[in-house]
Amino acid sequence: MDGQDSRDHTNAHIRIVHRLAVKKNLYYKIGELGNVDFAERWNDLEKIIDPHKDHVVLDIGCAEGLISIELAKIFKKVFAFDIEPYRIHKAKENAVGVDNIEFSIGSYMSYQYRDYDQVFCLGVYHKIKSNQRQKALADMFKKCRSTLYLRVPVFGKDVPKTVGVSDVEVLKIAGNNDFVLAHRTEQRPQHGTIFKFVRR
């Protein structure tokens, strides 16, 4: 190990790899593991959701499915996808016993979209390549019948352009697809801003 005596490092190496693997499978924070506090993320979102028991919704970039599971309590059917297979594997484990979620592996480009009553794109848009994301968001709006929720870091004094996106860009794409802004949360570190758009 980098020139150090490796005689006693075998078990330590296994423990390090195990810790990394566990953390890698936890986008949302559970206990001491993970990167993002799930409860805070969900509380921000739950306050502005329009609940409809007959609605079919889409969760784009669902990670370990924790938000999808909460959405399944509110809506008739949840479709959810993520580009990372290990996240979908974890999502299916988390959702055992929940029969109104359909998880699949895919990216915003490869996923076979249908029409949805509401679309949730939480923490994905700003990660799409800049020359592709505007079309990607326009396509999401086109497949949404009523309400689209978008969480992004908006660039400004605390968020550089290399990390965040322009709110003008997001609002313009929404307007071009017959959606208007219904709600916008205050931006918070590690959480970004949630935009709620409704169809005109």
PyMOL commands that set and color helices and strands:
alter all, ss='L'
color gray80, all
select helices_A, chain A and resi 10-24+38-46+66-72+85-94+125-127+130-142+167-176
alter helices_A, ss='H'
color red, helices_A
select strands_A, chain A and resi 28-29+36-37+56-60+77-82+101-105+116-122+144-152+179-184+193-199
alter strands_A, ss='S'
color yellow, strands_A
deselect
rebuild
show_as cartoon
